Amino acid sequence: MYALRVLRSHGLSEQSFKDVFQATVVGKLLYCVGLPAWSGFCSAADCTRLNSFLRRCDKPGYMEKHYVDISTMFQEADDALLRTILSNRSRPLHVFV
C-alpha cells in the first residue's frame, strides 16, 4: 500500500493509478488465491479477510469499480477460464463438446 501512495503522490493520473492497482494488487490476489483450483479451499474466515481488504482499498478510490465481493471475483475468474477452454479449438476434447 505504501508504493501505491508514493505513486499517487508523484502525480500519477487517477485512471492510471486505478489501472496499476487492478493489474498488480487485484491481479495477484486472483492469481494467488482465486485460481479455480484453489478458490474452493478458501475458508469463510479467509473470504472475510479478503473482503475486508477490498473494502479498505475501495474507500480511498484505489479500485476501478466499486467493491466487489471476493466470491464474485472468484466466480468471474472461473467463468473466464471456462470460456477460454471452451473456445480453444485445439484442445483434445473439443470434438466431444
C-alpha positions, 0 to 999 in steps of 0.5 A: 500500500505504501508504493501505491501512495508514493505513486499517487503522490508523484502525480500519477493520473487517477485512471492510471493509478486505478489501472496499476492497482487492478493489474498488480494488487487485484491481479495477484490476489486472483492469481494467488488465491482465486485460481479455480483450483484453489478458490474452493479451499478458501475458508469463510474466515479467509473470504472475510479477510479478503473482503475486508481488504477490498473494502479498505482499498475501495474507500480511498478510490484505489479500485476501478469499480466499486467493491466487489465481493471476493466470491464474485471475483472468484466466480468471474475468474472461473467463468473466464477460464471456462470460456477460454477452454471452451473456445480453444479449438485445439484442445483434445476434447473439443470434438466431444463438446 
